[in-house]
Amino acid sequence: MTGRDAVRLCSAIRPRTIVPVHYEGWSHFHEGRAEISAAFPQGALTWLVPGAQTALS
């Protein structure tokens, strides 16, 4: 899955919040954080910090 694939998926399912997970360690993801961020409009993604509590809207 690429960032563009993720954008198409999110356009189809229209989630309230988009939280990228498992993008660094799963073989079916072909791009890292920078490429995923570039594919989405700025501010569209909620990136989590491991071990830190994050409020989602």
PDB file of N, CA, C and O in Angstrom:
ATOM      1  N   MET A   1       0.856  -1.176   0.000  1.00  0.00           N
ATOM      2  CA  MET A   1       0.000   0.000   0.000  1.00  0.00           C
ATOM      3  C   MET A   1       0.897   1.233   0.000  1.00  0.00           C
ATOM      4  O   MET A   1       1.882   1.302   0.735  1.00  0.00           O
ATOM      5  N   THR A   2       0.547   2.179  -0.816  1.00  0.00           N
ATOM      6  CA  THR A   2       1.270   3.454  -0.886  1.00  0.00           C
ATOM      7  C   THR A   2       0.419   4.546  -0.251  1.00  0.00           C
ATOM      8  O   THR A   2      -0.738   4.320   0.106  1.00  0.00           O
ATOM      9  N   GLY A   3       1.000   5.723  -0.115  1.00  0.00           N
ATOM     10  CA  GLY A   3       0.238   6.865   0.387  1.00  0.00           C
ATOM     11  C   GLY A   3      -0.953   7.178  -0.499  1.00  0.00           C
ATOM     12  O   GLY A   3      -2.035   7.497  -0.006  1.00  0.00           O
ATOM     13  N   ARG A   4      -0.754   7.087  -1.820  1.00  0.00           N
ATOM     14  CA  ARG A   4      -1.874   7.343  -2.750  1.00  0.00           C
ATOM     15  C   ARG A   4      -2.978   6.306  -2.576  1.00  0.00           C
ATOM     16  O   ARG A   4      -4.161   6.639  -2.651  1.00  0.00           O
ATOM     17  N   ASP A   5      -2.597   5.049  -2.344  1.00  0.00           N
ATOM     18  CA  ASP A   5      -3.594   4.002  -2.070  1.00  0.00           C
ATOM     19  C   ASP A   5      -4.386   4.356  -0.809  1.00  0.00           C
ATOM     20  O   ASP A   5      -5.608   4.212  -0.767  1.00  0.00           O
ATOM     21  N   ALA A   6      -3.675   4.815   0.205  1.00  0.00           N
ATOM     22  CA  ALA A   6      -4.330   5.176   1.461  1.00  0.00           C
ATOM     23  C   ALA A   6      -5.275   6.357   1.282  1.00  0.00           C
ATOM     24  O   ALA A   6      -6.351   6.390   1.879  1.00  0.00           O
ATOM     25  N   VAL A   7      -4.879   7.326   0.464  1.00  0.00           N
ATOM     26  CA  VAL A   7      -5.757   8.471   0.178  1.00  0.00           C
ATOM     27  C   VAL A   7      -7.036   7.989  -0.501  1.00  0.00           C
ATOM     28  O   VAL A   7      -8.129   8.423  -0.136  1.00  0.00           O
ATOM     29  N   ARG A   8      -6.912   7.096  -1.486  1.00  0.00           N
ATOM     30  CA  ARG A   8      -8.099   6.563  -2.170  1.00  0.00           C
ATOM     31  C   ARG A   8      -9.000   5.807  -1.198  1.00  0.00           C
ATOM     32  O   ARG A   8     -10.221   5.961  -1.230  1.00  0.00           O
ATOM     33  N   LEU A   9      -8.399   4.992  -0.338  1.00  0.00           N
ATOM     34  CA  LEU A   9      -9.181   4.255   0.651  1.00  0.00           C
ATOM     35  C   LEU A   9      -9.918   5.211   1.579  1.00  0.00           C
ATOM     36  O   LEU A   9     -11.112   5.042   1.827  1.00  0.00           O
ATOM     37  N   CYS A  10      -9.224   6.199   2.085  1.00  0.00           N
ATOM     38  CA  CYS A  10      -9.853   7.151   3.006  1.00  0.00           C
ATOM     39  C   CYS A  10     -10.917   7.994   2.310  1.00  0.00           C
ATOM     40  O   CYS A  10     -11.902   8.381   2.939  1.00  0.00           O
ATOM     41  N   SER A  11     -10.736   8.279   1.041  1.00  0.00           N
ATOM     42  CA  SER A  11     -11.763   9.001   0.279  1.00  0.00           C
ATOM     43  C   SER A  11     -13.024   8.163   0.145  1.00  0.00           C
ATOM     44  O   SER A  11     -14.133   8.698   0.133  1.00  0.00           O
ATOM     45  N   ALA A  12     -12.857   6.861   0.045  1.00  0.00           N
ATOM     46  CA  ALA A  12     -14.005   5.963  -0.104  1.00  0.00           C
ATOM     47  C   ALA A  12     -14.744   5.736   1.212  1.00  0.00           C
ATOM     48  O   ALA A  12     -15.975   5.703   1.239  1.00  0.00           O
ATOM     49  N   ILE A  13     -13.989   5.579   2.312  1.00  0.00           N
ATOM     50  CA  ILE A  13     -14.652   5.255   3.588  1.00  0.00           C
ATOM     51  C   ILE A  13     -14.885   6.473   4.479  1.00  0.00           C
ATOM     52  O   ILE A  13     -15.647   6.392   5.443  1.00  0.00           O
ATOM     53  N   ARG A  14     -14.244   7.589   4.175  1.00  0.00           N
ATOM     54  CA  ARG A  14     -14.440   8.880   4.852  1.00  0.00           C
ATOM     55  C   ARG A  14     -14.398   8.792   6.374  1.00  0.00           C
ATOM     56  O   ARG A  14     -15.383   9.127   7.032  1.00  0.00           O
ATOM     57  N   PRO A  15     -13.285   8.351   6.945  1.00  0.00           N
ATOM     58  CA  PRO A  15     -13.175   8.286   8.402  1.00  0.00           C
ATOM     59  C   PRO A  15     -13.107   9.681   9.013  1.00  0.00           C
ATOM     60  O   PRO A  15     -12.651  10.626   8.369  1.00  0.00           O
ATOM     61  N   ARG A  16     -13.560   9.806  10.257  1.00  0.00           N
ATOM     62  CA  ARG A  16     -13.458  11.094  10.961  1.00  0.00           C
ATOM     63  C   ARG A  16     -12.018  11.425  11.302  1.00  0.00           C
ATOM     64  O   ARG A  16     -11.618  12.588  11.266  1.00  0.00           O
ATOM     65  N   THR A  17     -11.241  10.407  11.633  1.00  0.00           N
ATOM     66  CA  THR A  17      -9.845  10.574  12.012  1.00  0.00           C
ATOM     67  C   THR A  17      -9.019   9.519  11.286  1.00  0.00           C
ATOM     68  O   THR A  17      -9.423   8.360  11.190  1.00  0.00           O
ATOM     69  N   ILE A  18      -7.862   9.927  10.776  1.00  0.00           N
ATOM     70  CA  ILE A  18      -6.969   9.004  10.086  1.00  0.00           C
ATOM     71  C   ILE A  18      -5.693   8.873  10.914  1.00  0.00           C
ATOM     72  O   ILE A  18      -4.956   9.841  11.101  1.00  0.00           O
ATOM     73  N   VAL A  19      -5.445   7.667  11.404  1.00  0.00           N
ATOM     74  CA  VAL A  19      -4.274   7.393  12.233  1.00  0.00           C
ATOM     75  C   VAL A  19      -3.432   6.319  11.539  1.00  0.00           C
ATOM     76  O   VAL A  19      -3.786   5.142  11.589  1.00  0.00           O
ATOM     77  N   PRO A  20      -2.334   6.696  10.898  1.00  0.00           N
ATOM     78  CA  PRO A  20      -1.479   5.693  10.260  1.00  0.00           C
ATOM     79  C   PRO A  20      -0.817   4.805  11.324  1.00  0.00           C
ATOM     80  O   PRO A  20      -0.245   5.305  12.292  1.00  0.00           O
ATOM     81  N   VAL A  21      -0.903   3.509  11.134  1.00  0.00           N
ATOM     82  CA  VAL A  21      -0.248   2.558  12.043  1.00  0.00           C
ATOM     83  C   VAL A  21       0.405   1.453  11.223  1.00  0.00           C
ATOM     84  O   VAL A  21      -0.006   1.181  10.095  1.00  0.00           O
ATOM     85  N   HIS A  22       1.404   0.833  11.787  1.00  0.00           N
ATOM     86  CA  HIS A  22       2.084  -0.311  11.184  1.00  0.00           C
ATOM     87  C   HIS A  22       2.745   0.005   9.844  1.00  0.00           C
ATOM     88  O   HIS A  22       3.034  -0.919   9.084  1.00  0.00           O
ATOM     89  N   TYR A  23       2.987   1.245   9.534  1.00  0.00           N
ATOM     90  CA  TYR A  23       3.561   1.602   8.241  1.00  0.00           C
ATOM     91  C   TYR A  23       5.060   1.344   8.186  1.00  0.00           C
ATOM     92  O   TYR A  23       5.635   1.327   7.098  1.00  0.00           O
ATOM     93  N   GLU A  24       5.708   1.144   9.328  1.00  0.00           N
ATOM     94  CA  GLU A  24       7.157   0.943   9.334  1.00  0.00           C
ATOM     95  C   GLU A  24       7.581  -0.518   9.319  1.00  0.00           C
ATOM     96  O   GLU A  24       8.721  -0.813   8.961  1.00  0.00           O
ATOM     97  N   GLY A  25       6.707  -1.438   9.692  1.00  0.00           N
ATOM     98  CA  GLY A  25       7.169  -2.792   9.842  1.00  0.00           C
ATOM     99  C   GLY A  25       6.454  -3.846   9.014  1.00  0.00           C
ATOM    100  O   GLY A  25       6.852  -5.011   9.037  1.00  0.00           O
ATOM    101  N   TRP A  26       5.428  -3.480   8.297  1.00  0.00           N
ATOM    102  CA  TRP A  26       4.681  -4.473   7.529  1.00  0.00           C
ATOM    103  C   TRP A  26       5.124  -4.420   6.076  1.00  0.00           C
ATOM    104  O   TRP A  26       5.238  -3.342   5.493  1.00  0.00           O
ATOM    105  N   SER A  27       5.371  -5.572   5.502  1.00  0.00           N
ATOM    106  CA  SER A  27       5.952  -5.622   4.157  1.00  0.00           C
ATOM    107  C   SER A  27       5.021  -5.109   3.062  1.00  0.00           C
ATOM    108  O   SER A  27       5.503  -4.714   2.000  1.00  0.00           O
ATOM    109  N   HIS A  28       3.699  -5.099   3.279  1.00  0.00           N
ATOM    110  CA  HIS A  28       2.806  -4.634   2.215  1.00  0.00           C
ATOM    111  C   HIS A  28       2.729  -3.110   2.135  1.00  0.00           C
ATOM    112  O   HIS A  28       2.125  -2.579   1.203  1.00  0.00           O
ATOM    113  N   PHE A  29       3.325  -2.397   3.088  1.00  0.00           N
ATOM    114  CA  PHE A  29       3.411  -0.945   2.989  1.00  0.00           C
ATOM    115  C   PHE A  29       4.731  -0.614   2.316  1.00  0.00           C
ATOM    116  O   PHE A  29       5.786  -1.059   2.770  1.00  0.00           O
ATOM    117  N   HIS A  30       4.687   0.153   1.249  1.00  0.00           N
ATOM    118  CA  HIS A  30       5.868   0.416   0.439  1.00  0.00           C
ATOM    119  C   HIS A  30       6.475   1.794   0.679  1.00  0.00           C
ATOM    120  O   HIS A  30       7.500   2.125   0.082  1.00  0.00           O
ATOM    121  N   GLU A  31       5.867   2.597   1.537  1.00  0.00           N
ATOM    122  CA  GLU A  31       6.371   3.941   1.776  1.00  0.00           C
ATOM    123  C   GLU A  31       6.411   4.211   3.279  1.00  0.00           C
ATOM    124  O   GLU A  31       5.676   3.601   4.057  1.00  0.00           O
ATOM    125  N   GLY A  32       7.271   5.123   3.661  1.00  0.00           N
ATOM    126  CA  GLY A  32       7.406   5.505   5.057  1.00  0.00           C
ATOM    127  C   GLY A  32       6.581   6.735   5.387  1.00  0.00           C
ATOM    128  O   GLY A  32       5.751   7.181   4.595  1.00  0.00           O
ATOM    129  N   ARG A  33       6.825   7.269   6.565  1.00  0.00           N
ATOM    130  CA  ARG A  33       6.041   8.404   7.072  1.00  0.00           C
ATOM    131  C   ARG A  33       6.090   9.622   6.142  1.00  0.00           C
ATOM    132  O   ARG A  33       5.059  10.248   5.894  1.00  0.00           O
ATOM    133  N   ALA A  34       7.247   9.957   5.637  1.00  0.00           N
ATOM    134  CA  ALA A  34       7.375  11.150   4.786  1.00  0.00           C
ATOM    135  C   ALA A  34       6.512  11.034   3.532  1.00  0.00           C
ATOM    136  O   ALA A  34       5.834  11.989   3.153  1.00  0.00           O
ATOM    137  N   GLU A  35       6.536   9.876   2.894  1.00  0.00           N
ATOM    138  CA  GLU A  35       5.756   9.687   1.669  1.00  0.00           C
ATOM    139  C   GLU A  35       4.253   9.656   1.955  1.00  0.00           C
ATOM    140  O   GLU A  35       3.454  10.185   1.183  1.00  0.00           O
ATOM    141  N   ILE A  36       3.883   9.035   3.068  1.00  0.00           N
ATOM    142  CA  ILE A  36       2.468   8.999   3.449  1.00  0.00           C
ATOM    143  C   ILE A  36       1.970  10.410   3.739  1.00  0.00           C
ATOM    144  O   ILE A  36       0.898  10.799   3.276  1.00  0.00           O
ATOM    145  N   SER A  37       2.741  11.173   4.501  1.00  0.00           N
ATOM    146  CA  SER A  37       2.364  12.559   4.812  1.00  0.00           C
ATOM    147  C   SER A  37       2.206  13.397   3.552  1.00  0.00           C
ATOM    148  O   SER A  37       1.286  14.209   3.453  1.00  0.00           O
ATOM    149  N   ALA A  38       3.101  13.202   2.589  1.00  0.00           N
ATOM    150  CA  ALA A  38       3.066  13.986   1.354  1.00  0.00           C
ATOM    151  C   ALA A  38       1.831  13.668   0.514  1.00  0.00           C
ATOM    152  O   ALA A  38       1.365  14.522  -0.239  1.00  0.00           O
ATOM    153  N   ALA A  39       1.301  12.468   0.631  1.00  0.00           N
ATOM    154  CA  ALA A  39       0.150  12.070  -0.182  1.00  0.00           C
ATOM    155  C   ALA A  39      -1.158  12.683   0.317  1.00  0.00           C
ATOM    156  O   ALA A  39      -2.094  12.867  -0.461  1.00  0.00           O
ATOM    157  N   PHE A  40      -1.224  12.997   1.602  1.00  0.00           N
ATOM    158  CA  PHE A  40      -2.445  13.544   2.200  1.00  0.00           C
ATOM    159  C   PHE A  40      -2.352  15.055   2.325  1.00  0.00           C
ATOM    160  O   PHE A  40      -1.254  15.606   2.394  1.00  0.00           O
ATOM    161  N   PRO A  41      -3.489  15.726   2.355  1.00  0.00           N
ATOM    162  CA  PRO A  41      -3.457  17.166   2.649  1.00  0.00           C
ATOM    163  C   PRO A  41      -2.867  17.392   4.041  1.00  0.00           C
ATOM    164  O   PRO A  41      -3.032  16.566   4.939  1.00  0.00           O
ATOM    165  N   GLN A  42      -2.184  18.511   4.205  1.00  0.00           N
ATOM    166  CA  GLN A  42      -1.575  18.823   5.499  1.00  0.00           C
ATOM    167  C   GLN A  42      -2.650  18.859   6.581  1.00  0.00           C
ATOM    168  O   GLN A  42      -3.710  19.458   6.398  1.00  0.00           O
ATOM    169  N   GLY A  43      -2.369  18.219   7.695  1.00  0.00           N
ATOM    170  CA  GLY A  43      -3.301  18.200   8.823  1.00  0.00           C
ATOM    171  C   GLY A  43      -4.340  17.092   8.768  1.00  0.00           C
ATOM    172  O   GLY A  43      -5.145  16.964   9.690  1.00  0.00           O
ATOM    173  N   ALA A  44      -4.345  16.288   7.709  1.00  0.00           N
ATOM    174  CA  ALA A  44      -5.352  15.234   7.570  1.00  0.00           C
ATOM    175  C   ALA A  44      -5.049  14.015   8.435  1.00  0.00           C
ATOM    176  O   ALA A  44      -5.952  13.246   8.766  1.00  0.00           O
ATOM    177  N   LEU A  45      -3.780  13.838   8.801  1.00  0.00           N
ATOM    178  CA  LEU A  45      -3.377  12.642   9.538  1.00  0.00           C
ATOM    179  C   LEU A  45      -3.106  12.962  11.003  1.00  0.00           C
ATOM    180  O   LEU A  45      -2.650  14.054  11.341  1.00  0.00           O
ATOM    181  N   THR A  46      -3.393  12.000  11.858  1.00  0.00           N
ATOM    182  CA  THR A  46      -3.046  12.095  13.272  1.00  0.00           C
ATOM    183  C   THR A  46      -1.957  11.065  13.527  1.00  0.00           C
ATOM    184  O   THR A  46      -2.217   9.862  13.525  1.00  0.00           O
ATOM    185  N   TRP A  47      -0.739  11.540  13.747  1.00  0.00           N
ATOM    186  CA  TRP A  47       0.387  10.638  14.002  1.00  0.00           C
ATOM    187  C   TRP A  47       0.488  10.406  15.499  1.00  0.00           C
ATOM    188  O   TRP A  47       0.454  11.352  16.286  1.00  0.00           O
ATOM    189  N   LEU A  48       0.609   9.156  15.886  1.00  0.00           N
ATOM    190  CA  LEU A  48       0.724   8.809  17.295  1.00  0.00           C
ATOM    191  C   LEU A  48       2.190   8.717  17.695  1.00  0.00           C
ATOM    192  O   LEU A  48       3.054   8.368  16.891  1.00  0.00           O
ATOM    193  N   VAL A  49       2.445   9.042  18.961  1.00  0.00           N
ATOM    194  CA  VAL A  49       3.768   8.887  19.545  1.00  0.00           C
ATOM    195  C   VAL A  49       3.704   7.630  20.404  1.00  0.00           C
ATOM    196  O   VAL A  49       2.888   7.563  21.323  1.00  0.00           O
ATOM    197  N   PRO A  50       4.545   6.632  20.130  1.00  0.00           N
ATOM    198  CA  PRO A  50       4.490   5.394  20.908  1.00  0.00           C
ATOM    199  C   PRO A  50       4.589   5.651  22.406  1.00  0.00           C
ATOM    200  O   PRO A  50       5.491   6.351  22.867  1.00  0.00           O
ATOM    201  N   GLY A  51       3.660   5.083  23.158  1.00  0.00           N
ATOM    202  CA  GLY A  51       3.650   5.208  24.603  1.00  0.00           C
ATOM    203  C   GLY A  51       2.989   6.466  25.129  1.00  0.00           C
ATOM    204  O   GLY A  51       2.835   6.618  26.340  1.00  0.00           O
ATOM    205  N   ALA A  52       2.594   7.372  24.245  1.00  0.00           N
ATOM    206  CA  ALA A  52       1.971   8.626  24.678  1.00  0.00           C
ATOM    207  C   ALA A  52       0.469   8.572  24.420  1.00  0.00           C
ATOM    208  O   ALA A  52       0.028   8.154  23.350  1.00  0.00           O
ATOM    209  N   GLN A  53      -0.308   8.997  25.409  1.00  0.00           N
ATOM    210  CA  GLN A  53      -1.754   9.038  25.254  1.00  0.00           C
ATOM    211  C   GLN A  53      -2.124  10.162  24.286  1.00  0.00           C
ATOM    212  O   GLN A  53      -1.583  11.265  24.359  1.00  0.00           O
ATOM    213  N   THR A  54      -3.050   9.864  23.384  1.00  0.00           N
ATOM    214  CA  THR A  54      -3.471  10.841  22.381  1.00  0.00           C
ATOM    215  C   THR A  54      -4.992  10.869  22.331  1.00  0.00           C
ATOM    216  O   THR A  54      -5.639   9.834  22.172  1.00  0.00           O
ATOM    217  N   ALA A  55      -5.555  12.068  22.468  1.00  0.00           N
ATOM    218  CA  ALA A  55      -7.011  12.222  22.364  1.00  0.00           C
ATOM    219  C   ALA A  55      -7.378  12.296  20.892  1.00  0.00           C
ATOM    220  O   ALA A  55      -6.762  13.041  20.130  1.00  0.00           O
ATOM    221  N   LEU A  56      -8.371  11.532  20.495  1.00  0.00           N
ATOM    222  CA  LEU A  56      -8.851  11.541  19.114  1.00  0.00           C
ATOM    223  C   LEU A  56     -10.231  12.159  19.070  1.00  0.00           C
ATOM    224  O   LEU A  56     -11.049  11.935  19.963  1.00  0.00           O
ATOM    225  N   SER A  57     -10.491  12.933  18.036  1.00  0.00           N
ATOM    226  CA  SER A  57     -11.817  13.562  17.917  1.00  0.00           C
ATOM    227  C   SER A  57     -12.746  12.735  17.090  1.00  0.00           C
ATOM    228  O   SER A  57     -13.900  13.116  16.889  1.00  0.00           O
TER     229      SER A  57
END
